[in-house]
Amino acid sequence: MEKKARPKKKKHVFLTILLILLFLILLAGLAGVLAIRYALSPVSESKETATAYEFHVPNGMTVMEAATRLEEEGILRSRYFLYAAARYRIFHREKPFNLKSGAYKLDSSMPLVEIYDLLQTGSPENIKVVIPEGLTITKTAAIIAAAGLCDEAEFIEACRSEELMRTYGFASSTLEGYLFPDTYFFTEGMDVQSILKKFLDNFVEKAGDIPSLDGITPEKLNERVILASIVEREYQVADEAPLIASVFQNRIDDGIGLYSCATIEYILTEIEGKPHPDRITYEDLKIDSPYNTYKWASLPPTPICSPGLVALKAAANPPKTDYYYFVLTNPAEGSHTFSKSFKGHIEAESLYTKPRKK
């Protein structure tokens, strides 16, 4: 009996599927090639239509941060291709990518490889600025202006930026208190937003290292920063900062006014524009202001200065004490006497203030 030929239908189906898969692979490969060519090409066709951008790279900026900024400014098409080129040495296999700090003049007519090479040629940052603990925005602005970085008024105005407040998630109407005191290095020609971001990034990093501040709400963080700013202006001996914070916390918990001379000093110098006083008088304690903690049993509306790490740590988690009062009893050493009751608190006829921050 003669055998029948096997049907070729299954074979045809298999070949059809194989051809479709090959076609899809080729199509994907072509799409990949086109995508790479697109990403490597300039955003603009010519210098005449290009967007110019002066890009400042601070110390510590990552490649992805730089690439993201350049994509947002319309200088390159995709942040991921610059990152991949740097990560895997796509353009220059013989040496790793080294993003250097400095100022770069870029424009959107540059191809990716040109931007890639240029970002490794920057000169080191060369403007050193030291911001001491306890300075207000206006005093910080004066230092920044003296370094030739920007105008004082421009800096002060930028510290009211709602956009920056939203970006960093700060529950405040001002950046007072968030300009972390430290030594900074800036590049010539940096815009005021970039200057402020260095301050704020530093604050976020330092505050994030304090366990009791990590993960709290913006509102709670703002309360801690306000308290820390008062502690900063009250303490002179570092070991006393936690005790001063405990006094204020006890008074807050019991609805008692903080009675902080530092807030009166802030009213006189920052709001009324008067010279720094050597002493606070009882007439000063009567000033009608929400910053007057002798009149109102609450924290002031905003911080009164930028606290350093000692004050931030003290205010972040004040120790449990029975103290409700303290008074400066040794101006030369800056030490205080702490008391549990008003009976034990010796009140002077006029109160000393902390020496003026330069």
Disulfide bonds with the S-S distance in Angstrom:
none
